[in-house]
Amino acid sequence: MTEKIRVLLVDDHKVLRDGLRVLIDGENDLTTVAEAGTGKEAIQRTIDLTPDVVVLDIGLPDSNGIDVVSEIRRHELSARIVILSMYGDRELVLRAIEAGCDGFVPKSSAHTDLLQAIRTVHQGKRFLHPDAATEMINGMLAKQDEKRLLSMLSEREIEVLRLVARGYTSKEIGDQLALSPKTVDTYRQRAMSKLDLDSRAEIIDFALKAGLLNGDHPLK
């Protein structure tokens, strides 16, 4: 007899866990081995019980679900992980995949897609709900476009844009980069022209999307 796929359910809402447990345990090839309501419990039970698949809510009371994914991967545990989320925005999907999750299912479609997701990731494949897959592709394309735009700028123009986005004045930027305020303004205007930006608000928006404010593109 084929062994059942052992599932750990992680969600802080017991009513939802109960519903998912009924769904999973009603299948001949699946079984719920345990439940958890917090990130800490999820990590410990994954270590102790070594489930085949962890079904993990992205929003937990003590931690972000993505951080839980990262911690499970840090322990080099073999469990496959399916993220459940109320949301499916591109940044969330990308972060979840980058952290090491194997599947992504919106809670709104859990009753129709979760069982397939569990079976798919258990086979070593990825499962992405169509909406999540679309958001991930859009996010990847957006990042490619931002990289292309960044490649149009000199390193000095990037440095100036980053500091402008952080709220520094031309004089303050000049002091940091050993440039005159007029030269700083020249670099800023040149960069804005290349990127078709018209205001500081647009500079901030671009800097956020391009990763200039979070260390993705450090100053040299």
Protein Blocks (a to p, Z undefined) as FASTA:
>chain_A
ZZddddddddfbfklmmmmmmmmmmpfkbccfbdcfbfklmmmmmmmnopabdcddfbdf
kbcfklmmmmmmmnopabdcddddfbfcfklmmmmmmnopabdcdfklmmmmmmmmmmmm
mnopacddfklmmmmmmmmmmmmmmmmmmmmpcfklmmmmmmmmnopafklmmmmnopaf
klmmmmmmmmmmmnopabfklmmmmmmmnopmnopaccZZ
